[in-house]
Amino acid sequence: MTNIIYQSTRSSDITATASQAVLQGLAPDGGLYVPREIPVYTGSLERLAQQTYQETALEIMSLFLTDYTTQELKHCIDSAYDDKFDIPQITRLKEADGAWYLELFHGATIAFKDMALSILPHLMTTAAKKNHVTDEIVILTATSGDTGKAAMAGFADVPGTKIIVFYPKGGVSAVQEKQMLTQRGANVHVVGIKGNFDDAQSAVKRIFSDAAMKERMAQGGMRFSSANSINIGRLVPQIVYYFYAYGQMLKAGEVKPGDPINITVPTGNFGNILAAYYAKRMGLPCAKLICASNENRVLVDFFRKGVYDRRRDFLLTSSPSMDILISSNLERLVFQAAGEDCDVTGAFMKQLSEEGFYEITDKMKEELTDFYSDYSSEAQTSEEIRTLYEKAGYVIDTHTAVASNVYRRYRDNTQDQTKCVIASTASPYKFLRSVMCAIRPECADMSDFELIDELHALSGVAVPQAIEDIRTAPQLHNTVVEVDEMSEESARWLGI
């Protein structure tokens, strides 16, 4: 097996093993770690149809995390994908009105982030032992709603770790906020900021690269790492479920080995669809990668025009986990499109930071033909939820509805009949007010907890334990700060 080395997207001189990249999260120069070569999947497609999720995870993750032993990876996988998930198969495909919805929300926090964040703490603590790291690991994370809770659930009371989560106050759903503010754990700190997700994410990156802060951390016996999808330890586990989905399509007789599928992903920070792109590069039979955005359509404009421009109004929508104007993981795709040229990639990211935009070359645009991108308006998203329920009796959340709407219009416009897997990224219970008001507008005056019961009656889907848990849970976190206070708030809580 090839030993995969990781390098920064901004400097080929900065390299790391897989476990070192997982530990660091972000490269020292602010770049993102990428594999120097994307491994090729040489296994049997037919075998995918017979494998458990855990078996597929071991096969795929072994190709990327090459300095972990098989025994170490198996321990991480078995510790992560267990009865924390409410179905034994971890994720499943649900056919509704001509599309296949990959339900990625059966974990402890009912969102797709559980698929990677349930394993990241195990990958990280294993990496610390492998690299003889004795410092306490402090996870510093910005969230647009789901990463924060999933990361806290994963890292709560894990020895040798602390976690600080920043989220945009007023920019997440009521359920998302309640989940975060009721999180237990002596090593957990949740902070609302007076700003949006991009403000939080940019500030977290600045804290990571602050030399003075790094020195204070070192003196306190601590080091930062990330649970955002900038961490390769988040990205690699996400590749797994696209291979598993293909196996399940084979098992259902929907495709034959080698037949391509399309994959549609509701996209904000670009990690989830980047994982699908890596899967395709590995050899997964995939035709189009359909990048679905909400009205913050910065990615749509990028794929259509080759211009990434964050100089626009930041819109709050009913799909808040996608309310993002700076899609961090796009840097990894830009690096690939630039022929793995670190200087070009770094220059684009510098221009984005300083001027708010960059424009790729025509040659780079030609490297992006795997992707199709469109957006769903608020009205279209709401209509998609209602229509799918009326046609198929299937209830989806607002983010999945964005993807579903974009896919249907893509299919109608192109007449592409390739079977499509849609990443269903959150339980409808997580965004229940928007979901219920789309299906039954008369529910608008109900309380959140009345809406929970109404959605249960409507869908017949059991109320997830994650929702039951917050009905009576006490609020444990109350801190709200300005964006420019994030660094000092981190230092204050850490006692450094």
Buried (B, 14 or more C-beta within 10 A) or exposed (E): EEEBBBBBBBBEEBBBBBBBBBBBBBBBBBBBBBBEEBBEBEBEBEBBBEBBBBBBBBBBBBBBBBBBEEEBBBBBBBBBBEEBBBEEBBBBBBEBBEBBBBBBBBBBBBBBBBBBBBBBBBBBBBBBEBBEBEBBBBBBBBBBBBBBBBBBBBBBEBEBBBBBBBBBBBBBBBBBBBBBBBBEBEBBBBBBBBBBBBBBBBBBBBBBBBEEBBEBBEEBEBBBBBBBBBBBBBBBBBBBBBBBBBBBBBBEEBBEEEBBBBBBBBBBBBBBBBBBBBBBBBBBBBBBBBBBBBBBBBBBBBBEEBEBBBEEEBEEBBBBBBBBBBBBBBBBBBBBBBEBBBEBBBBBBEBBBEEBBBBBEEEBBEBBEBBBBBBBBBEBBBBBBBBBBEEBEBBBBBBBBBBBBBBBBBBEEEEBEBBBBBBBBBBBBBBBBBBBBBBBEEBEEBEBEEBBEBBBEBBEEEBBEBBEBBEEBEEEBEBEBEBEBBBEBBBEBBEB
